[in-house]
Amino acid sequence: MVTRLRLLDDAAWVSVDDTREVGTGSVWPVAEPFCSCDLAWLVVEAYVEVGVDGRRVEARAHGHCVTCGESGTTDWLAVGRVTDAGFEPVGGTRGSRRGSPASGCRGEC
């Protein structure tokens, strides 16, 4: 199965198979070190890279923590999963991976 990933609208959206699926403006609980907070509440402002590792869609997001105000770019975070039924977004606390996904890109892959 081939999955087309792209960043659209000046990196405001992650597009999966030509459908806008994950947008900016969301607040994500991030458990991995993003700032000095035990749990960062990250306001996603833009996506830097998008990639796929098997069926898992991952992205590096730029944003800021609403608790402490620190801003920066995350490591790879899961944003969803491609299943036989289509794309399913990830909910709940997100954990990061230091390694790149099997296929990572900026813009389109």
N, C-alpha and C positions, 0 to 999 in steps of 0.2 A: 504494500500500500504506500503510495506517495502522498505526502502532506506538504502543501505549499504554505510557507510562512513568510510574512512580510510585516514591516513597520509602515504604517500609513499616517497621513495627516501630520507631518512633522514630528513623527515618533509618538503621537498621542494614542495610537491603537496598535494592538497586535492582531494581525489578520491571519486567520487559519482557513486555508482553502477559499480565499477571496471573500471571507465574511469577517467583519469587525467583531472580535470576540472579547477582548480584554482592553479596557480603556483606562486612561489616566483619571485622576480625581478621586480614586478609591483610597480608602484608608485600610492598610493591611497590618495585622499584628505580625511582626517579624521576630522570631526567637533567637536568631543567630546574631553575632556581634555586628551591629550597624552603628550604634552609638553607645554611650555609657549606660543606657537604660537596660534593665533586665529583659523587658519586652518593649521593643520599639513599636510605636504606632506611626507607621510610615505613610505619609501622603505622597502618592505616586504622581510625579510631575511629567515624566517622559520615560520612554524606553530607550535604552542604549543599544542593546543587542537582543536577538531572539534566536532560539535554537530548539532542537528536538533531540531527545535521547530515548530511543525506542518509541514508545507511544506518549511519553511525557513531554509536554511543551514547557520550555523554561525561558526566562527573560532576566536580563539585568535591568533594574529600574533605578532612575534617579529621582530623589525626593527628599523630604525632610521629616524628622520625628516631631510629632505635635507636642510631645511631652517636654523635650529638652531643646528643640529647635535646630539640632545638628542636621546638616544636609550632606548628601553624598550619593554614591552609586552602590547598590547592593552587589553581592556575589550573585551567582545564578539561583533564582527562585522558581519553583514550579508555579505555573499559572494555569495549567489545565492538562487534560489528557485526551488523546484521540482514541475513541472507541469505535466499534462497528456501527454504533448508532450516531456517531458524530463527535463534536467537541464537548467536553464537560469541564467547566471551570473548577479550579481548586477553591475551597473555602477554608476558613479557620486559620490557625497560626501557620505561618510559612517558615520553613527552615532553608538555609542556603547551603550550596555546595561550592567548594573552592574550585573544583575542576570544571572545565568546559564540557558542555554536552557533546555528543558524538558529532552533531552538525550545528555549528553556530554561525550567525551572520549578522551583518548590519544592513538593514534595509530589506533585502529579499534573498531567500534561499530556497 
